Every structure is written in C-alpha cells, then in structure tokens.
Amino acid sequence: MHLSPLAFVLCFVLFSLISVFFQSFFLHRYSAHKMYTMPLFTERIVHFLTWVIMGSSYLVPRGYAILHREHHAYSDTDKDPHSPHHVPDLFTMMWNTKKRYGQICRRRVTIEPRFEDGRYPQWGLVDGIGNNRFFRVVWGAVYFAIFWLTVTVWWQWLLLPIAFVMGPVHGAIVNWCGHMYGYRNFDLDDQSRNTMAVDVVTMGELFQNNHHKYSDRANFAGQHWWEIDPTFQIMRLLDFLHIIRLQRPKKTDFKLVA
C-alpha cells in the first residue's frame, strides 16, 4: 500500500505528534512530576500504549523521571544531565544524556534520595522488554517494513533513522531549543526559554521557561492568552471524563536552582 509523498509525510508527522504526546503526558507530567493521578488499571493501559507508540525509542519511566528531576535541580549548571550550555554541540548533549540515562537504568550510579522516591510507574515486564536491545531491533524491523510498504520516493527513506530514535530526538529538540532560543516570561537563574508561543511541534514541551518557574503546574503555557499547551488541553478533557484527576500544584521534593 504505497502512499503519496504528501500522505506519507502527514502520517509521519502524526506519528511524531502522538509519540511526543505520550512522552509528555506519561513520562514527563506523570512519571517525573505526578501532575495527575489515575487508577492502576488506567496507568497500565497508558504505560503499555507509551511503549507501543514509542517503540524502539521507548524510555523507562524510572530512568526518565530521575534524569528529569536532576535536570530541574541543576538546570544549566555543570551537573545538569542535558544542558546545551556545557557541551560543544547538540550531538554531544544527546550522547551525554544517553550515557546518564543508561547508568540510571542499570543502577550503576548513586541517586540522590530526593530523586529516587519511587513515585514513578514501574512495570517490570513492559520496562524489561521496552529497554531490551533485541526488542528495539524488532521495532526497527517493523518500522523498516512499514516504510518498505509505503515509500514511493527515495527521500522518504531519510525519515527512517528519525523513526528509530523518535524519543531522543524529541528530547533533544526540547532540551536544546528550550534552553537556547525564544523569549522569557521569568528571570530565572537558568537559561530556560519559551521557544514558541503556540507549541504544537512538541505538544507544549517548549514552554520551558514557564515550566521551570512552575515545575508542578500541569499547564506549561497560560502566562499570556496566546500561549497554548496542547497536551494540557487533552489532560483537561481526560480530567472532565474522570479518566485522570488533575492535581493542585504543590511543592516538589527537589528544588530548582532559581
């Protein structure tokens, strides 16, 4: 079933948006920050869907949560696991992030108790499969097969490597652009910025300055009427339907530099 170039690109963009949504909704706002609650059964469904959608680039919630909490505590200092201000280029930042994430997942580094509090989803079966190299290769083969069946123009193959590492690509965009480019609503001690006023590309994640100011607030936008956070709007709908319950912002057990 070959797709036209336009249809192929639209499908790839949709895949990217769904992937970054689950990364933001489940890994970031739930696993790292507990901005909402949900029953264990619902959590399992979302956890499973996160693995299916992210596929070969799936990130274990524990590893993601600890890494992200370290980022907030040491934002843009030399202890930040993924600051663009202490590396020569984007790829070095991505590689350093990968190494730190791997050390956390393999439990080869000592984690500060304020980051390792157990308040993140843990599902040994899914996380074990999702973080297994063999199954990552299997997902890669699935992506290759999908491309083989749908590609009609040679340049479409250039998107395949991005599909393999979609999760890290989204993380790199947020951590690099969100601390390098854009405007600031708040004068913090770090270099966080809001890259776009209406962020659809990363589903609200590029409101980094707002998020670093209010790290427990589910709405990353909202400082101005024209700031829109798509993930939060979906969370509001899920809260209205009683699928999740949004939490009132509260003080976290890790502090920002600011």
N, C-alpha and C positions, 0 to 999 in steps of 0.2 A: 504494500500500500504506500506508494510514493506520494509525498506531499509537495505542493508547490513551494518555492522558496519562501514566499510570504507566510504561508500556513505553517511551514516548518519553524520559522523564526518566532511566530506568535506562540506556538506550542512550547518552544524553548523558553521564551520569556515567562509564560505561565508556570512552567516547571520551576523556574528560578524564584518567582514570587511565592509560590506555595512552599518551596524549600525554606526560604528566608523567613516566612511566616512562622513555621514550626520551630525554627531556630530561635526566633524572637519570643514567641508565645510560650513555648515549653521550656527550652533550655535557659533562656535569659530571664524572662519575667516570672517564671515559676520555679525553676531549679535553683537559680542563683539568688533571686530576690523574694520569692514567696509573696508575690503581689496579689495572688488569689488562691483560693482553696478549691478542691473538688474531691468527690468521693474516690476511694481507691480504685473502684472498677473503672470510673471515667479516666482516672490517671493512667491506668494500664492501657486503655484504648489510645489515648493521646501519645503515650510513650511508644507504643507499637507503631502508630502512624508516623511518628517522628523518625523512627528507624527506617520504615518503608520509603518515606519521601526522601530522606537524606541519603539513604543507600550507602554507596561506597565512601561517602564523606561523613558518615554518622559520628556524632560526638557524644561520649558517655556523659550523662548529666553530672555525676560527681566531679569528673575532671573539668568539665566546663564551669561548674559552679565555683569551685575552688580557684581556678585560674581567673575567673571574672572578679571574684571578691578581692584577690590580690591586686588586680588592676585598679579597682576603686581605692583601695587603701594606699597604694603607692603610685597613683596616677601621674604619669610623665616624669617620674623620678627614675634613677638608675635601677630601682627594684621593680619597676613596672614590667610585667612579662611581655607586654606588646605595645610599647610606646614608640612612635615614629621618630622621636627626638633624641634617641640614643643609639641609632643604627644608621648606616650609610644609605640604605635603600629599602624598598618595600619587601624584596625577597629575603633579605636578611632578617627583617622583622618577622616574616612568616615562618622562617626556619627556626628562629629562636622560640617562637610561640609553640611550634610543633614539638620541639625538644622538651620544653617545660610541661606541656600537656602530657606527653608520653611519660615523663618522670612521675607526674602526679598519678596517672592511671596505673602505672606499675608499682606505685608506692615505694619509690626509690629516693624520695626526699622527705624531709620532716616538714609537716604542715603546721602552721600556727593554729592553735586551738580555736581562735575566733573565726577561722575559715572552715575548719573541719568540724562542723557541728552536727552533721547527719541530717540537716534539713534540706535534703535533695532526694529526688526519686532514685530508688535502687531496685533493679530487676536483673538478677544475675544472668538469667537465660538470654534476654534480649541484649543486654550490655556485653555479655561474653561473645555472642555471635556478631553483634554490630562492630565490635572492636577487634575482631579476628581477621588477620590478613587474608586468609583463604576466602572468607565470605566477601571481603572487599573486592577481591579479584572476580568473584562470581557476579557481584553487582556490576563491575566493569564490563564483564562479558554481556550482561543483559543490556547495558547502555549501547555497546557496540552493535548488538543485534538490532536494537531499535533504530539506530542510525542507518544500518545496512538496509533496512526495510523502507526507510522513509526519505533518505537523502536523494536529491536529484542533481545538485550542483556541487562541485568539488569543494568550494569554500565552506560549505556547511560542516564538513569534517573538522574544521578548525575549532568548532564548538565542543567537540567530544572531550578534549582534555579538561575543559571547564566543567563539564558534567561530572567527570571523575572526582573533582575536588571542589564541588559547589559550596560546601560548608566553609572550608578555609578561605575560599575566595570572598564569600560574603563577610567573614570576619575581618579579612584584610582590608576590604573596602571601608568598613565601619571604623576600624582602629586607625587606619592611615588617614582617610579623608576627614573623619570626625575629630581628629586632633591636629589637622593641618589647615583645612580650608573652611571658610564660612564666617558667620557672624556669631557674636557672643551676647547673650542676654545677661549673663552674670560674670563678674570679675572674680574668677577662682584662681587658686594657686597653680592649677594645671593648665594645659593648653586645649582643653575641650572646646569644640565648636559645633554649631548647628550648620551642617553643610547645605541643606536645602530647606526652604520654607514649607514645602509640601513634599514629604518624602515617601514616594511610592516604591522607589527602587529597592530600598531595604526595609520597607514596611514600618517606618518610624524610627529605626535604629540610628539614623544620622542626626537626630536631635541630641547629640552627645553633651553639649553644654547644659541643656535643661536637665538631662538625666543625671549628670554628675552633681548638679546642685541639689536635686531632689531624687536621690537614688532609690527610694522606696515608692515613689509615685508611679502608678500604672500608666498614666498619660504622659508620654515623653514630650508632647507638644503642649499647646494651650497657653503659652505666655503671651501670645498675640492671637487675635481672632483668625488670622490667616495661617497659623501653624496647624497642621493636621497630621495626626498619627493614625494610620490605617489599622494597625494591629490593635490599638486601644479601642477603636470603634467596633471591631469584631468582638473584643472582650466585653464591651458594654452589652452587645446583643446576647452573647452567651450568658452573661450575668442576668439579663432580663428573662431569659429562658430557664434560669436556675440550673444551668449546666455547670457553671462555675460560680464562685462567690468572691467578688472583688473585696479586697481588704483595705481598711483605712491605713494610710501611710503611718509607719511607726519607725522608731529609731532602730537602726540595724546594729548588729554586734560587731561590725567593722566600721571604721571611720574613714572619711575622705581626708585627703591632705588639706583641703581648704577648710 
